[in-house]
Structure formats: structure tokens, C-alpha cells
């Protein structure tokens, strides 16, 4: 049995997926973005309420009084960022890269149209109430959303007092993930970095565990997708 208290956010890793939830081919130069430039990640549960079955007797009293179980449908996501990483935004939203004259990416555009991009999101958090073993890596909370439909860029506000932040909103988790044990080594198996110990169920929308494997380093822009598990 695991008991841990997540505290604060360390890192986000976002991996591009295809329509069926499969990661990109090994070596894909635009497969992954890792960032620590986020302020918050919010998940909201969407639930289908079970219908009530009510039948009354002729005198108005209840004859049948039942309610069927609620059903979880999905999480909706909102992420607030403090850093403009154009590759990350285009990976998570309907944004498109706007190229510069030289090699590189000067910015992005937001076109109208359907948002169909898919990604997986991993987040590492701090832990409180746990002592570190001398010489060992500081442990973290680890949250995985294995199959997410992209969102849109949220509201922007420019004022004379506050820093400019921006958000991604409208993304939602999907059933039918193909994450399996995952392409990355995220757990410690007897001193060796290893993938998840068993495959996720295709209908799993969220995984929350703790890990003593260090999160990947933050780096602006796309990184090649290199499976290590």
C-alpha cells in the first residue's frame, strides 16, 4: 500500500500521439516537449449522473425509489503557463508554427477549425512528509494522462501590473489509450529505471503513483522521441 502527499509541480512532459493513441516513431524530432514553465494544471471530472427511478402509489407515497450509479466520462484539462514555448502550444492545441526567415520557429498562429491533435501528458510533483535516503534521488509524485484530445489557447490579458500568462483549455481525456507500460522508464525496479510494471487498461484515464526516478530535464522546444523502456 502506498501513502504519499503530492506538493507543487516539478515538470510536464507532453508526447505527441496519433489518432489511435500511439506514440510517434523512435527518433521523431518533434515527438516530445518537457517544461517546468507552468503555473498550474487543473483536472475537472465529467460525470454522467445515473437516472432516478421513482414510482408513486395512488396515495402519493413512494412505491419505487431507486437511483442507478453515476458513470465517470472523462477529465477536462486546463494548464496555465508562464513561458511561451511555441512548440509545446502547437503540440497541445490547434496552434500552428509560424516560421522565421532563418532556421527556427519565430512564433505561432491560431487558426479556426476542429481541434484533433492528441497527446499524452505526464506530470511530476514534489512530495512532502518523506525523508530522502542519503545519496538517493529525491522522490516525486507522478501523474499520467495517457490519451488526451488537444485544447485551445485560453484568454490572454495584458495589464500594467501583472505578468502575462496564458492557458490551454478545453482539452479532455479519452478512453481507448494504447500507452501499455509506456515508452519511458519512470519507476525504480531494484535500482534500475523501468517502465510501468503492467500495462494500463485501455479505459484508464489517469494514473497516479510515486517514483524515485528523476523527472526529465526541462528544455525549450521539441525533443526527439527516444523510447527508453
Helices and strands as residue ranges (DSSP letters): E 5-17, E 32-35, E 38-48, E 52-56, E 62-67, E 71-81, H 86-92, E 95-99, E 105-110, E 118-128, E 140-149, E 152-153, E 166-173, E 187-189, E 192-194, E 207-211, E 219-223
